[in-house]
């Protein structure tokens, strides 16, 4: 036997294996195989409905079918909270302990429970509250099922009684049964049964963040320390740069090496030229560009060749070369 596209296929294997298809008295369809090696017994190899409680008619109205330990062959019936067995037991059905009133009702949640008969109306409900409100407004609504998967699936169960109820771990919706407000019995279907001892109600809650977190404090201290270290390093670097700049500026002023934007020679004002030439008193020549006068700079440098280079100035700044006193210069100044 094999399964292809949700269809079960069985084949004739001749005399080596006998099979039979039987609709049993419990309403389920089965395929049996004959095994001579197992004391000539017929063994079930396929069932039309694997969960026996899904075979309709196992239990009476309002009752809920439950599987036993073997899960496939044996079942029993129980009444949900707020109901009690009728005469003859829960297999015959269940009845309400307190009849429903017109307005004073509430809903009891039954996990893994579903009813598959009566007038069922499926609607779209954005959330649980909307689904519940639709059932509350309908006096014939006995309960509703709702899926918490975001699909908006809501089914309203209407009628005088609930039919074909069963419990199954594969049920995808939560069932809410309508009871009178005076009914205070707790739900007997909260996810834990004698069949599935590993399925139990679990309350999941996220812890609230602590008021004083050591981790948060530590992170703040680390961030502040790093920021302070970077700030101190930046201030130290700036102070070092400023000191070197001031030292270089003072030396450049002393040596007359003030930098120009274009890197050209030193430019003098008329008053500086007049002072350097002693009011143009010493004429040393004439040319096509004008008269040439002898002058003396205030920093007493002799001629441009005797001025220190930039490399030597840098060494002077670093302190590796001694700063020499400049010679008293003479300078020819051309006046046009």
Buried (B, 14 or more C-beta within 10 A) or exposed (E): EEEEEEEEEEEEEEEEEBBEEEEEEEEBEBBBBEBEEEEEEBEBBBBBBEBBBBBBEBBBBBBBBBBEEEBBEEBBBBBBBBBEBBEEBBBBBBBBBBEBEEEEBBBBBBBBBBBEBBEBBEBEBEEBEBBBEBBBEBEEBBBBBBBEEEEBBBBBBBBEBBBBBBBBBEBEBBBBBBBBEEBEEEBBBBEBBEBBEEBEEEEEEEEEEEEEEEEEEEEEEEEEEEEEEEEEEEEEEEEEEEEEEEBBEEBBEEBBBEEEEEEEEEEBEEEBBBBBBEEBEBEEEEEEEEBBBBBBBEBEBBEEEEBBEEEBBEBBBEEEBEBEEBEEBBBEBEBE
